Amino acid sequence: MTTGGRTPRRPGGNPFDDVPLPSFPMPDPADAVLPDPKVPYPRRVCPACEQLVGQPRGDRPGVDEGFCPRDRTPFSYVPNLAKGSRIERYEVLGCLAYGGLGWIYLARDLHLAEGTAERWVVLKGLINSHDQAAVAAAARELRFLISVDHPNIVQINDFVEHTDQRTGVVAGYIVMEYLPGRTLFEVLQRSRDDNGDRTPLPVRVVLRYADELLAALGYLHHRGLVYCDLKPHNAMQVEQRVKLIDLGAAILADSDNDAYGTVGFMSPEVENGTDRPTAHSDLYTLGRSMAVLSFPFAEFSTTHVHDLPDDLPFDGAYESFGRLLRRAAHPDPAHRFATAEEMREQVLGVLAEVRAYELDESRGTVSTLFTRERKVFGTGAGVVSVDKVPSVTWTEVPVSLPSPLVDPADPAAGFLATLGAIAPDRLVETLLGAAERTPELLLRLVDAHIVAGDVTTARTLLDEFSTALPGDWRTDWYLGVAAFAAEEPVVAVTHFEAVYGALPGELAPKLALAAALEWDGDTDRALDLYERVWNTDRSYVSAAFGLARTLTAFKHYNNAVEVLDQVPESSTHHLAAQVAAIRTKLADPGTVPEAVGRLDGLGLDAERLARLDIEVHGVALLALAGATSPPTDELVDEESRLRARLERSYRALAKLTADRDLRSRLVDRANEVRPKTLV
């Protein structure tokens, strides 16, 4: 699903700023050099036929150099650069590792080392050096990387070429800053639980890694570059920052050069050759990397090379993270995030949800895709009136939910911004008179028809919108809203589930889905979603009332009252929440006296206070009458006190009514309930 072409950035600060990354000592560069650089036999593969070469036979060790016996392609696993070698201004100190494109070397920049602190750099081979045409092409393209400058990307300082004295082969190397840290693969390998067993990284850490890597990918994509080979081995944590460390496989988006990647991380369309690497395929590699880091995923390069297991170990507070993984690593590019910025928005939203659960704090969120909820729904338990008010009027939910924000790039955006003062009964006519029928105008028409109760026309307009913007998540959003208006909760659940899958970091789809599930009778799941919305952002008061209702349905009365007490005094619904809390306590026989105690100081007007007073003390009197314990002087006194309070409230309410018949009935009721006397 798409976001209508927008690439917004969530305002209000970054919730990752105080999410600590794993700490570890920074290694000394000299200690990082391999004392005896060898390539493991399983990694010795012919670059042409991709079969193993140089393997041991019987008791004889394998060979480090030679020719593939199948196609005579030369191979060498001996470092081309010996310790002490000089390539232009760089002196080689030794090998750091062996990558997919050859040895990686630690070197010293001689121009900057004399008389100052030493400056360490890394030399990395670009491609198969035996293909001289490819070396030249890569040199032209990768010199562009020297201009790359981003805090989450290793700095490329130079590009140099070196002629092997033995073979005459010219090899190209990029020169990068040396980073003293650990790759994310190494961080994962060292991750242990309290028992010393290997364990995946915490979700909040993986989300922070993703946030910083998305910043890097977005930067590259805007400069016309595709990274191609993102995996935990190619990203490094340096102190409290994450950096892409290997740009050797990066290419220009319109390049014809060969694309490199790693099985298990490479997108299916790139691996099977049906498409060139794109931003979509880069985001796929990040999704796969997040999966490998966050749960035991040994089959990522075998059984599940292009999909995720059906049973991801993420539910409850971490359900949104699992949905984030599924969209990021979807086999079909059309179902992935469109841009790094779009995915980063959802990463930030999921992180806010995870933090709220782990730290028991609500910081609030600011969505760049949705308004706040237009009205608070489901507050019936907090209403005191003559007639009994239902807890939820489900058909009011469509006009209460948040609504998608208008895409400012739409030609009709300016016109739509002027319609705030138009009365609802004239809105449809005004919209139909617009000069241009744009996607955003269609959506506003859809909303106007739903508000007017014309669901059939709204659905017809959504067909037109989905034809104009196929795959846009707003189609499912408004189909869900329309289903609510048509009293079809099962249909609403289906569409809001789809929006949740597309936007796992947004709270609006979770609130809408919770309401649809509650209406459909799935109270358990509705409770979970209401709880996550409320715990993440206390401005969604509908979620507080929904959570209290669902907790009450499971007879978790104290928890329901605790939630209602969290509605802030600054909210216009604080008083309603306090009334709902009193009624929740009335539902639990053991807390009826507490309900009575909450009445004083409530701040209701005289009429509503009298009505609620009658309701509360009436329940208290019935509870006392139903007590099985023998009567005592204390119980007799309590009954007399309750009756006296009820009598006063009935008489107070009688004085407030202008209806003579009602006043007479209220006085009669006061006489009936007044304390019993012997006179």
C-alpha positions as CSV (number, residue, x, y, z in Angstrom):
1,M,0.0,0.0,0.0
2,T,1.2,3.5,-0.7
3,T,0.9,6.8,1.3
4,G,-0.2,8.9,-1.6
5,G,3.3,10.0,-2.5
6,R,4.1,11.7,0.8
7,T,7.4,11.3,2.6
8,P,6.7,13.1,5.9
9,R,8.9,13.3,9.0
10,R,7.3,13.0,12.4
11,P,7.7,16.2,14.4
12,G,8.3,16.6,18.1
13,G,11.7,15.0,18.6
14,N,13.0,11.5,18.1
15,P,11.9,8.9,20.7
16,F,15.1,7.0,20.0
17,D,17.3,9.7,21.5
18,D,17.3,7.9,24.9
19,V,17.2,4.3,23.8
20,P,20.7,3.0,24.7
21,L,22.5,0.6,22.4
22,P,24.5,-2.3,23.8
23,S,27.8,-1.1,25.3
24,F,31.2,-2.7,24.7
25,P,34.9,-1.6,24.8
26,M,36.3,0.0,21.6
27,P,39.0,-2.3,20.1
28,D,42.5,-1.2,19.4
29,P,43.1,-1.1,15.6
30,A,46.2,-3.2,15.9
31,D,44.4,-5.9,17.7
32,A,41.9,-6.2,14.9
33,V,44.5,-7.4,12.3
34,L,44.3,-11.2,11.7
35,P,47.5,-12.9,12.7
36,D,47.1,-15.6,10.1
37,P,44.6,-14.6,7.4
38,K,42.8,-17.7,6.0
39,V,39.6,-18.1,4.1
40,P,37.4,-21.0,5.4
41,Y,36.9,-23.8,2.9
42,P,33.1,-23.4,2.7
43,R,33.6,-19.8,1.5
44,R,36.0,-20.7,-1.3
45,V,33.6,-20.5,-4.3
46,C,34.4,-20.1,-8.0
47,P,33.1,-16.7,-9.1
48,A,32.0,-18.1,-12.5
49,C,30.3,-21.4,-11.7
50,E,29.7,-20.8,-8.0
51,Q,31.0,-24.2,-7.0
52,L,33.6,-24.9,-4.3
53,V,37.2,-24.6,-5.2
54,G,40.5,-25.2,-3.5
55,Q,39.0,-27.9,-1.2
56,P,41.0,-30.4,0.8
57,R,41.3,-34.0,-0.5
58,G,41.8,-36.7,2.0
59,D,44.7,-35.7,4.2
60,R,45.9,-33.1,1.8
61,P,45.0,-29.5,2.7
62,G,43.2,-27.3,0.2
63,V,45.1,-24.9,-2.1
64,D,44.9,-21.1,-1.7
65,E,45.5,-20.4,-5.4
66,G,44.7,-22.1,-8.6
67,F,42.1,-22.6,-11.4
68,C,38.6,-23.9,-11.2
69,P,38.7,-27.5,-12.5
70,R,35.3,-27.0,-14.3
71,D,35.8,-23.7,-16.2
72,R,39.5,-22.8,-15.5
73,T,38.5,-19.5,-13.8
74,P,41.5,-18.4,-11.7
75,F,41.0,-18.1,-7.9
76,S,43.2,-16.8,-5.1
77,Y,42.6,-16.7,-1.4
78,V,46.0,-15.2,-0.6
79,P,45.9,-11.5,0.4
80,N,47.1,-9.4,-2.5
81,L,48.5,-6.8,-0.2
82,A,51.3,-7.9,2.2
83,K,52.0,-6.2,5.5
84,G,54.2,-3.1,4.8
85,S,52.9,-2.7,1.2
86,R,52.3,0.9,0.1
87,I,49.5,1.9,-2.2
88,E,50.0,5.5,-3.1
89,R,49.8,7.3,0.4
90,Y,48.6,4.2,2.3
91,E,50.7,1.7,4.2
92,V,49.1,-1.8,4.8
93,L,49.2,-3.2,8.3
94,G,47.4,-6.4,7.6
95,C,44.0,-8.1,6.9
96,L,40.9,-7.4,8.9
97,A,38.5,-9.8,7.3
98,Y,37.5,-11.6,4.1
99,G,34.4,-10.3,2.4
100,G,32.3,-11.4,-0.5
101,L,34.5,-9.3,-2.8
102,G,37.9,-10.1,-1.4
103,W,40.2,-9.2,1.5
104,I,39.7,-6.1,3.6
105,Y,42.8,-4.4,4.9
106,L,43.8,-2.1,7.7
107,A,46.2,0.7,6.6
108,R,47.7,3.9,7.8
109,D,47.4,7.2,5.9
110,L,51.0,8.3,5.7
111,H,50.1,11.9,4.7
112,L,48.3,12.5,8.0
113,A,50.3,10.3,10.3
114,E,53.6,12.2,10.4
115,G,53.8,14.5,13.5
116,T,50.2,13.9,14.4
117,A,48.0,11.2,15.8
118,E,47.9,8.2,13.4
119,R,44.9,8.0,11.1
120,W,43.7,4.5,10.3
121,V,41.8,3.6,7.2
122,V,40.3,0.5,5.6
123,L,41.1,-0.7,2.0
124,K,38.4,-2.8,0.4
125,G,38.5,-4.4,-3.0
126,L,35.6,-3.6,-5.3
127,I,35.1,-6.5,-7.6
128,N,36.8,-9.4,-9.3
129,S,40.1,-7.9,-10.2
130,H,40.6,-10.3,-13.2
131,D,37.8,-8.4,-15.1
132,Q,39.7,-5.3,-16.0
133,A,36.8,-3.7,-17.9
134,A,34.7,-4.1,-14.7
135,V,37.5,-2.5,-12.6
136,A,37.5,0.5,-14.9
137,A,33.7,0.8,-14.8
138,A,33.5,0.5,-11.1
139,A,36.3,3.1,-10.6
140,R,34.3,5.6,-12.6
141,E,31.1,4.9,-10.7
142,L,32.4,4.5,-7.2
143,R,34.5,7.7,-7.3
144,F,31.0,9.3,-6.8
145,L,31.0,7.7,-3.3
146,I,33.7,10.0,-2.1
147,S,31.1,12.8,-2.1
148,V,28.8,10.8,0.3
149,D,28.7,12.6,3.7
150,H,26.3,11.3,6.3
151,P,26.7,10.6,10.0
152,N,25.3,7.0,9.5
153,I,27.5,6.1,6.6
154,V,31.2,5.3,6.7
155,Q,33.3,8.1,5.1
156,I,34.8,7.2,1.8
157,N,38.1,9.1,1.5
158,D,39.7,7.9,-1.7
159,F,39.8,5.4,-4.6
160,V,43.1,3.8,-5.5
161,E,44.4,1.2,-7.9
162,H,47.2,-1.3,-7.3
163,T,49.0,-3.5,-9.8
164,D,49.9,-7.0,-8.5
165,Q,53.6,-7.5,-9.2
166,R,53.1,-11.2,-9.6
167,T,50.2,-11.3,-12.0
168,G,50.1,-7.7,-13.5
169,V,46.4,-7.6,-12.5
170,V,45.1,-4.1,-11.6
171,A,42.9,-4.2,-8.5
172,G,40.7,-1.3,-7.4
173,Y,40.2,-0.3,-3.7
174,I,38.0,2.1,-2.0
175,V,39.6,3.8,1.0
176,M,37.3,4.2,4.0
177,E,37.6,5.6,7.5
178,Y,38.4,3.0,10.1
179,L,35.6,2.5,12.6
180,P,36.3,1.0,16.0
181,G,33.2,-0.9,16.8
182,R,31.3,-4.2,16.1
183,T,29.1,-5.1,13.2
184,L,25.5,-5.8,14.1
185,F,26.2,-9.5,13.3
186,E,29.0,-9.5,16.0
187,V,26.6,-7.7,18.4
188,L,24.0,-10.4,17.8
189,Q,26.6,-13.2,18.2
190,R,27.6,-11.8,21.6
191,S,24.0,-11.2,22.9
192,R,23.3,-13.4,25.9
193,D,20.5,-13.7,28.4
194,D,20.8,-14.0,32.2
195,N,21.7,-17.7,31.8
196,G,24.5,-17.0,29.3
197,D,22.5,-18.5,26.4
198,R,22.4,-16.7,23.0
199,T,19.4,-14.5,22.6
200,P,18.1,-12.1,19.9
201,L,18.5,-8.4,20.4
202,P,15.8,-6.4,22.2
203,V,13.1,-5.1,19.9
204,R,13.8,-1.5,21.0
205,V,17.5,-1.9,20.0
206,V,16.6,-3.3,16.6
207,L,14.2,-0.4,16.0
208,R,16.9,2.1,16.8
209,Y,19.3,0.3,14.5
210,A,16.6,0.5,11.8
211,D,15.9,4.2,12.4
212,E,19.5,5.1,11.8
213,L,20.0,2.8,8.9
214,L,16.9,4.2,7.3
215,A,18.3,7.7,7.7
216,A,21.4,6.5,5.8
217,L,19.4,4.7,3.1
218,G,17.1,7.7,2.5
219,Y,20.2,9.8,2.0
220,L,21.7,7.5,-0.5
221,H,18.4,7.1,-2.4
222,H,17.9,10.8,-2.7
223,R,21.4,11.0,-4.3
224,G,20.5,8.4,-6.8
225,L,22.4,5.5,-5.2
226,V,21.2,2.0,-4.2
227,Y,23.1,0.2,-1.4
228,C,22.2,-3.3,-2.6
229,D,23.8,-5.4,0.1
230,L,22.5,-4.4,3.5
231,K,22.9,-7.1,6.1
232,P,24.0,-7.3,9.8
233,H,27.6,-7.8,8.6
234,N,27.6,-4.5,6.7
235,A,26.4,-2.2,9.5
236,M,28.5,-1.3,12.5
237,Q,27.7,0.1,15.9
238,V,30.3,2.6,16.9
239,E,29.7,3.8,20.4
240,Q,26.0,4.9,20.4
241,R,25.7,5.3,16.6
242,V,25.1,2.9,13.7
243,K,26.9,3.2,10.4
244,L,26.8,1.5,7.0
245,I,30.4,0.3,6.6
246,D,30.6,-1.2,3.2
247,L,29.7,0.8,0.1
248,G,31.5,-1.6,-2.2
249,A,28.3,-3.0,-3.7
250,A,26.5,0.4,-4.0
251,I,25.6,1.4,-7.5
252,L,23.9,4.3,-9.2
253,A,20.2,3.6,-9.6
254,D,20.4,3.8,-13.4
255,S,23.6,1.8,-13.6
256,D,24.0,-1.3,-15.8
257,N,26.8,-2.6,-13.6
258,D,26.3,-6.0,-11.9
259,A,24.4,-5.9,-8.7
260,Y,25.8,-7.8,-5.6
261,G,23.8,-9.1,-2.7
262,T,23.6,-11.9,-0.2
263,V,21.3,-14.9,-0.2
264,G,18.7,-14.6,2.5
265,F,18.8,-10.8,2.4
266,M,18.6,-10.1,-1.3
267,S,15.0,-9.4,-2.6
268,P,13.5,-12.1,-4.8
269,E,13.1,-9.8,-7.9
270,V,16.8,-8.9,-7.8
271,E,18.0,-12.4,-7.1
272,N,16.0,-13.9,-10.0
273,G,17.0,-11.1,-12.3
274,T,13.5,-9.8,-13.0
275,D,14.4,-6.3,-11.8
276,R,17.3,-4.1,-11.0
277,P,18.1,-3.0,-7.4
278,T,15.8,-0.2,-6.2
279,A,14.8,1.6,-3.0
280,H,12.2,-1.1,-2.6
281,S,14.9,-3.8,-2.7
282,D,17.1,-1.9,-0.2
283,L,14.2,-1.6,2.2
284,Y,13.6,-5.4,1.8
285,T,17.2,-6.1,2.9
286,L,16.7,-3.9,6.0
287,G,13.5,-5.8,6.8
288,R,15.3,-9.1,6.5
289,S,18.2,-7.8,8.7
290,M,15.8,-6.7,11.4
291,A,14.2,-10.1,11.3
292,V,17.6,-11.9,11.8
293,L,18.5,-9.6,14.7
294,S,15.1,-9.8,16.5
295,F,14.2,-13.5,16.7
296,P,15.8,-16.9,16.1
297,F,15.8,-17.1,12.3
298,A,18.3,-19.8,11.3
299,E,16.3,-20.7,8.2
300,F,16.6,-17.2,6.7
301,S,18.8,-18.4,3.9
302,T,17.2,-21.8,3.4
303,T,13.6,-22.6,4.1
304,H,12.5,-19.0,4.4
305,V,14.9,-17.4,1.9
306,H,12.1,-15.1,0.6
307,D,9.5,-15.1,3.3
308,L,9.1,-15.0,7.1
309,P,7.8,-17.8,9.3
310,D,4.0,-17.8,9.8
311,D,4.4,-17.9,13.6
312,L,6.5,-14.8,14.4
313,P,7.2,-14.6,18.1
314,F,5.6,-11.1,18.4
315,D,2.3,-10.5,19.9
316,G,0.7,-8.2,22.4
317,A,2.8,-5.1,22.8
318,Y,5.2,-6.4,20.1
319,E,2.5,-7.2,17.5
320,S,3.1,-4.0,15.6
321,F,6.8,-4.8,15.3
322,G,5.9,-8.2,13.7
323,R,3.6,-6.4,11.2
324,L,6.4,-3.9,10.5
325,L,8.7,-6.8,9.6
326,R,6.1,-8.4,7.3
327,R,5.6,-5.3,5.3
328,A,9.3,-4.3,5.1
329,A,10.3,-7.8,3.9
330,H,7.3,-8.6,1.8
331,P,8.2,-10.7,-1.3
332,D,6.1,-8.4,-3.5
333,P,7.7,-4.9,-3.9
334,A,4.2,-3.3,-4.3
335,H,3.4,-4.3,-0.7
336,R,6.6,-2.9,0.8
337,F,7.2,0.6,2.0
338,A,7.7,3.0,-0.9
339,T,10.5,5.1,0.7
340,A,12.9,5.0,3.5
341,E,11.2,8.1,5.0
342,E,7.8,6.3,4.9
343,M,9.2,3.2,6.7
344,R,11.0,5.4,9.2
345,E,7.7,7.0,10.2
346,Q,6.3,3.6,11.1
347,V,9.5,2.5,12.9
348,L,9.2,5.6,15.1
349,G,5.5,4.8,15.8
350,V,6.2,1.2,16.7
351,L,9.1,2.3,19.0
352,A,6.7,4.7,20.9
353,E,4.4,1.7,21.4
354,V,7.2,-0.6,22.6
355,R,8.6,2.1,25.0
356,A,5.1,2.7,26.5
357,Y,4.9,-1.0,27.3
358,E,8.5,-1.5,28.5
359,L,8.8,1.7,30.5
360,D,5.2,2.2,31.5
361,E,5.2,5.7,30.2
362,S,3.1,7.7,27.7
363,R,4.9,10.3,25.7
364,G,2.2,11.0,23.1
365,T,2.7,10.9,19.4
366,V,2.1,13.2,16.5
367,S,1.0,11.5,13.3
368,T,1.8,12.9,9.9
369,L,-0.9,10.8,8.3
370,F,-4.0,11.2,10.6
371,T,-5.8,13.9,12.5
372,R,-6.6,13.4,16.2
373,E,-9.9,11.7,16.9
374,R,-12.6,14.1,15.8
375,K,-14.9,13.2,18.8
376,V,-14.6,11.0,21.8
377,F,-16.9,8.0,21.4
378,G,-18.1,5.4,23.9
379,T,-18.5,7.7,26.9
380,G,-22.1,6.6,27.7
381,A,-21.0,5.2,31.1
382,G,-20.1,8.8,32.1
383,V,-23.4,10.4,31.1
384,V,-26.0,11.3,33.8
385,S,-29.4,12.0,32.3
386,V,-33.1,11.3,32.5
387,D,-32.9,8.5,29.9
388,K,-30.5,5.6,30.0
389,V,-27.6,6.2,27.6
390,P,-25.9,3.3,25.9
391,S,-22.2,2.9,26.6
392,V,-21.5,3.1,22.9
393,T,-23.5,4.2,19.9
394,W,-21.6,2.3,17.2
395,T,-23.0,4.3,14.3
396,E,-21.4,7.4,15.8
397,V,-17.9,6.0,15.6
398,P,-17.4,6.9,11.9
399,V,-17.7,10.6,12.6
400,S,-15.6,10.3,15.7
401,L,-12.5,8.4,14.4
402,P,-9.4,10.3,13.2
403,S,-9.4,11.0,9.5
404,P,-6.5,10.8,7.0
405,L,-4.7,14.1,6.5
406,V,-4.9,15.7,3.1
407,D,-1.9,15.2,0.8
408,P,-0.6,18.8,0.4
409,A,0.7,17.9,-3.1
410,D,-2.9,17.2,-4.3
411,P,-4.1,20.0,-6.7
412,A,-7.3,20.4,-4.6
413,A,-5.5,20.7,-1.2
414,G,-5.8,24.4,-1.1
415,F,-9.5,24.4,-1.9
416,L,-10.2,21.6,0.7
417,A,-8.5,23.7,3.4
418,T,-11.1,26.4,3.0
419,L,-14.1,24.1,3.7
420,G,-14.0,24.0,7.5
421,A,-16.9,26.4,7.9
422,I,-19.2,24.7,5.5
423,A,-22.2,23.1,7.1
424,P,-22.3,19.3,6.7
425,D,-25.6,19.4,4.8
426,R,-24.1,21.7,2.2
427,L,-20.7,20.1,2.0
428,V,-21.5,17.5,-0.7
429,E,-22.9,20.2,-3.0
430,T,-19.9,22.4,-2.4
431,L,-17.5,19.5,-3.2
432,L,-19.3,18.6,-6.3
433,G,-18.9,22.1,-7.6
434,A,-15.1,21.9,-7.4
435,A,-13.1,22.6,-10.6
436,E,-11.1,19.4,-10.5
437,R,-12.0,15.9,-9.3
438,T,-8.7,14.9,-7.7
439,P,-8.0,11.9,-5.4
440,E,-8.2,14.1,-2.2
441,L,-11.4,15.6,-3.4
442,L,-12.9,12.2,-3.9
443,L,-11.9,11.2,-0.3
444,R,-13.5,14.3,1.1
445,L,-16.7,13.4,-0.8
446,V,-16.5,9.9,0.5
447,D,-16.3,11.2,4.1
448,A,-19.1,13.6,3.5
449,H,-21.4,10.9,2.1
450,I,-20.7,8.6,5.0
451,V,-21.5,11.4,7.5
452,A,-24.8,12.0,5.6
453,G,-25.6,8.3,5.8
454,D,-25.2,7.6,2.1
455,V,-22.9,4.6,2.3
456,T,-23.7,3.3,-1.2
457,T,-22.5,6.5,-2.9
458,A,-19.4,6.6,-0.7
459,R,-18.4,3.1,-1.8
460,T,-18.9,4.0,-5.5
461,L,-16.6,7.0,-5.0
462,L,-14.0,4.7,-3.3
463,D,-14.0,2.6,-6.5
464,E,-13.2,5.7,-8.5
465,F,-10.4,6.6,-6.0
466,S,-8.9,3.1,-5.9
467,T,-8.7,3.2,-9.7
468,A,-6.9,6.5,-9.6
469,L,-4.5,5.4,-6.8
470,P,-4.4,1.6,-6.7
471,G,-3.0,0.1,-3.5
472,D,-3.5,3.3,-1.4
473,W,-4.2,2.4,2.2
474,R,-6.9,5.0,2.4
475,T,-9.2,2.9,0.3
476,D,-9.3,0.3,3.1
477,W,-9.6,3.0,5.7
478,Y,-12.7,4.5,4.3
479,L,-14.2,1.1,3.4
480,G,-13.8,0.3,7.1
481,V,-15.5,3.5,8.1
482,A,-18.3,2.9,5.6
483,A,-18.8,-0.6,7.0
484,F,-19.2,1.0,10.5
485,A,-21.8,3.3,9.2
486,A,-23.6,0.4,7.5
487,E,-23.6,-1.6,10.8
488,E,-21.2,-4.2,9.3
489,P,-18.6,-4.8,12.0
490,V,-17.2,-8.0,10.5
491,V,-16.5,-6.1,7.2
492,A,-15.0,-3.2,9.2
493,V,-12.6,-5.5,11.0
494,T,-11.3,-6.9,7.6
495,H,-10.5,-3.4,6.3
496,F,-9.0,-2.0,9.4
497,E,-6.8,-5.1,9.8
498,A,-5.4,-4.2,6.3
499,V,-4.7,-0.6,7.3
500,Y,-3.0,-1.8,10.5
501,G,-0.8,-4.1,8.4
502,A,0.1,-1.2,6.1
503,L,0.7,1.3,8.9
504,P,1.9,-0.7,12.0
505,G,3.2,2.4,13.7
506,E,-0.1,4.4,13.6
507,L,-2.5,4.5,16.4
508,A,-5.6,5.5,14.4
509,P,-6.0,2.0,12.7
510,K,-5.6,0.3,16.1
511,L,-8.3,2.4,17.7
512,A,-10.7,1.8,14.7
513,L,-9.9,-1.9,14.7
514,A,-10.5,-2.1,18.5
515,A,-13.9,-0.6,18.2
516,A,-14.9,-2.9,15.3
517,L,-13.7,-5.9,17.2
518,E,-15.5,-4.9,20.4
519,W,-18.7,-4.4,18.4
520,D,-18.2,-7.8,16.8
521,G,-17.8,-9.5,20.2
522,D,-14.0,-10.1,20.2
523,T,-13.6,-8.4,23.5
524,D,-10.2,-10.0,24.3
525,R,-8.4,-8.6,21.2
526,A,-10.2,-5.3,21.5
527,L,-8.9,-4.9,25.0
528,D,-5.3,-5.5,23.9
529,L,-5.6,-2.8,21.1
530,Y,-7.4,-0.2,23.3
531,E,-4.7,-0.8,25.9
532,R,-1.8,-0.2,23.5
533,V,-3.4,3.0,22.1
534,W,-4.1,4.4,25.5
535,N,-0.7,3.5,27.0
536,T,1.1,5.1,24.0
537,D,-0.9,8.3,23.8
538,R,-3.2,9.6,26.6
539,S,-4.9,12.0,24.2
540,Y,-6.9,9.2,22.6
541,V,-9.7,9.3,25.3
542,S,-12.0,7.0,23.3
543,A,-9.3,4.3,24.0
544,A,-9.5,4.9,27.7
545,F,-13.3,4.4,27.8
546,G,-13.0,1.4,25.4
547,L,-10.3,-0.2,27.6
548,A,-12.4,0.4,30.8
549,R,-15.4,-1.2,29.1
550,T,-13.5,-4.3,28.0
551,L,-11.8,-4.7,31.4
552,T,-15.2,-4.5,33.0
553,A,-16.5,-7.2,30.7
554,F,-13.9,-9.5,32.2
555,K,-14.7,-8.2,35.7
556,H,-11.4,-6.5,36.1
557,Y,-13.1,-3.7,37.9
558,N,-10.2,-2.2,39.7
559,N,-8.1,-2.1,36.6
560,A,-11.0,-0.4,34.7
561,V,-11.2,2.3,37.4
562,E,-7.5,2.8,37.3
563,V,-7.7,3.5,33.5
564,L,-10.6,6.0,33.9
565,D,-8.6,7.8,36.7
566,Q,-5.8,8.3,34.1
567,V,-8.0,10.6,32.0
568,P,-6.3,13.9,32.7
569,E,-8.1,16.8,34.4
570,S,-7.3,18.9,31.4
571,S,-9.6,16.7,29.3
572,T,-13.2,17.8,28.7
573,H,-14.1,14.2,29.4
574,H,-12.4,14.0,32.8
575,L,-15.7,14.4,34.7
576,A,-17.4,11.7,32.5
577,A,-14.5,9.4,33.3
578,Q,-15.0,9.9,37.0
579,V,-18.7,9.2,36.7
580,A,-17.9,6.0,34.7
581,A,-15.4,5.0,37.4
582,I,-18.1,5.3,40.1
583,R,-20.5,3.1,38.0
584,T,-17.7,0.6,37.5
585,K,-17.3,0.3,41.3
586,L,-21.0,-0.1,41.6
587,A,-20.7,-3.2,39.4
588,D,-18.4,-4.8,41.9
589,P,-20.3,-5.6,45.2
590,G,-17.0,-5.3,47.1
591,T,-16.4,-1.7,46.1
592,V,-19.8,-0.2,46.3
593,P,-18.8,1.8,49.5
594,E,-15.9,3.3,47.5
595,A,-18.4,4.4,44.8
596,V,-20.3,6.2,47.5
597,G,-17.2,7.9,48.8
598,R,-16.3,9.2,45.3
599,L,-19.5,11.3,45.0
600,D,-18.5,14.2,47.1
601,G,-16.5,16.9,45.3
602,L,-17.4,15.5,41.9
603,G,-18.3,18.8,40.5
604,L,-21.7,17.9,38.9
605,D,-24.5,20.4,38.6
606,A,-27.3,20.0,41.1
607,E,-29.7,18.0,39.0
608,R,-27.1,15.5,37.7
609,L,-25.5,15.2,41.1
610,A,-29.0,14.3,42.6
611,R,-29.6,11.7,39.9
612,L,-26.2,10.1,40.3
613,D,-26.6,10.3,44.1
614,I,-29.9,8.3,43.8
615,E,-28.3,5.8,41.5
616,V,-25.3,5.2,43.8
617,H,-27.1,5.1,47.1
618,G,-29.8,3.0,45.7
619,V,-27.3,0.3,44.7
620,A,-25.6,0.6,48.1
621,L,-28.9,0.1,49.9
622,L,-29.8,-3.0,47.8
623,A,-26.3,-4.4,48.5
624,L,-26.8,-3.8,52.2
625,A,-30.2,-5.5,52.1
626,G,-28.8,-8.5,50.3
627,A,-26.1,-9.0,53.0
628,T,-26.1,-12.4,54.6
629,S,-24.5,-11.4,57.8
630,P,-26.6,-11.0,61.0
631,P,-27.9,-7.4,61.6
632,T,-25.7,-5.3,63.9
633,D,-26.1,-1.8,65.3
634,E,-23.4,-0.7,62.8
635,L,-25.4,-2.1,59.8
636,V,-28.6,-0.6,61.1
637,D,-26.9,2.8,61.4
638,E,-25.5,2.4,57.8
639,E,-28.9,1.6,56.4
640,S,-30.4,4.6,58.2
641,R,-27.6,6.9,56.7
642,L,-28.2,5.6,53.2
643,R,-31.9,6.1,53.4
644,A,-31.5,9.6,54.7
645,R,-29.2,10.4,51.8
646,L,-31.6,8.9,49.3
647,E,-34.5,10.9,50.8
648,R,-32.6,14.2,50.5
649,S,-31.6,13.4,46.9
650,Y,-35.1,12.6,45.8
651,R,-36.4,15.8,47.4
652,A,-33.6,17.8,45.9
653,L,-34.4,16.5,42.5
654,A,-38.2,17.1,43.0
655,K,-37.4,20.8,43.6
656,L,-35.5,21.0,40.3
657,T,-38.2,19.7,38.1
658,A,-41.0,21.8,36.6
659,D,-43.2,18.6,35.9
660,R,-45.8,18.5,38.6
661,D,-46.5,14.8,38.1
662,L,-42.8,13.9,38.2
663,R,-42.3,16.1,41.3
664,S,-45.1,14.2,43.0
665,R,-43.6,10.8,42.2
666,L,-40.2,11.9,43.4
667,V,-41.7,13.1,46.7
668,D,-43.5,9.8,47.1
669,R,-40.3,7.9,46.5
670,A,-38.5,10.1,49.1
671,N,-41.2,9.1,51.6
672,E,-40.8,5.4,50.7
673,V,-37.0,5.3,51.2
674,R,-36.7,7.6,54.3
675,P,-35.2,6.1,57.4
676,K,-37.6,3.8,59.3
677,T,-38.8,5.0,62.7
678,L,-41.0,3.7,65.5
679,V,-43.2,6.8,65.4
